[in-house]
Amino acid sequence: MQKALIATLVLALAVAAAGCGSSKKATSTTTAGSSFKVGLITDIGGLNDRGFNHLAYVGLQKAAKDLGVTTRVVQSASSSDYVPNLTALARQGYKLVIGVGFTEIQAIEAVAKEFPKTHFAIVDVSNADEGGLPNVEGLLFKEQQVGYLAGYAAGLAAKQRGAHAVSTVGGQKQPPVDRYIAGFQAGAKAAFPGVTTINSYSQDFSNQAKCKEIALNQIAAGSVVVFQVAGGCGLGALDAAKEKGVWGIGVDADQGFLGSHILTSALKGVDTAVYLSIKDAVSGHFKGGQDAVYGLEQNGVGLGRFSPKTPQGIEAKADKIRAEIVAGTIKNIPTVVK
């Protein structure tokens, strides 16, 4: 009751604010096309995170090109922007409004209830967590699978180097972040039972200096492979890896372009999920009230390119482990960080 009352009050204030459009702190771009309008609301990481939000935007752009839809992207400067931005697009007749990331969970639920005729999709959140609303589709990924692959490669790299620790820098402690980390830790220990896994959370997805400091501390504690799971903030962790001459592992997008110190990246097909959700909506087959789930089986997650400096044998062994996961030989990869 209290949660519902708070959500109602927040929404009421947001609707009033949205009467004049999106939050003044937000920025937006629009692509003209057909009368079918699709809007995308980023989380506070913004389009320049070189990963999660950027991929969602790539999917939106592909839909504009291939399907001829009219698109608009609104960047949120703070979490307080989510409800006003979502509300503004719903009121302006956008037929599908997409939220990027777990931090928008409460905002999507509140606005979707207020606008039941508008379709909503949200990345990294299950429809069940949105109250099973019939106009909301969850876009989910099996991050634990690709986390396991990245961890396996990291464990092998640490063993080859004669070291005994690998680490993860998470953003906020959320299910999708923890699925990556839990899988990574399990994979590292499967490859190298004697390895120690170090984990810390930045509680931030954009402050690179904060993630760099965390990674430097982990490296000082013996980590020779740093897996960033913190969006734009995590770019700082990868910079720390480069500075100290250890391996880094990127997240969501292929971040190998940052340098040869990037062992590989744990990819997540946010662009594909966003595009397919739009395609379904345009064709009248929007999957409201349910989830679309992408794993290795659907090529929804996977490893990016390996560094040219990767020790011989690691990539081939990672490929073998991938095949075993898909075949069901490796089961019950953990999704919870202990």
ABEGO torsion letter per residue (X at the ends): XAAAAAAAAAAAAAAAAAAAEBBAABBBBBBBBBABBBBBBBBAAEAAAGBAAAAAAAAAAAAAAAAGBBBBBBBBABAAAAAAAAAAAAAAGBABBBBBEAAAAAAAAAAAAABAABBBBBBGBBAAAAGGBAABBBBBBBAAAAAAAAAAAAAAAAAAAGBABBBBBBBBBBAAAAAAAAAAAAAAAAABAABBBBBBBAGBAABAAAAAAAAAAAAAAGBABBBBBAEAAAAAAAAAAAAAGBBBBBBGBBAAAAEAABABBBBBBAAAAAAAAAAAAAAGABBBGBBBBBBAAAGABEBBBBBAABBBGAAAAAAAAAAAAAAGABBGBBABBX
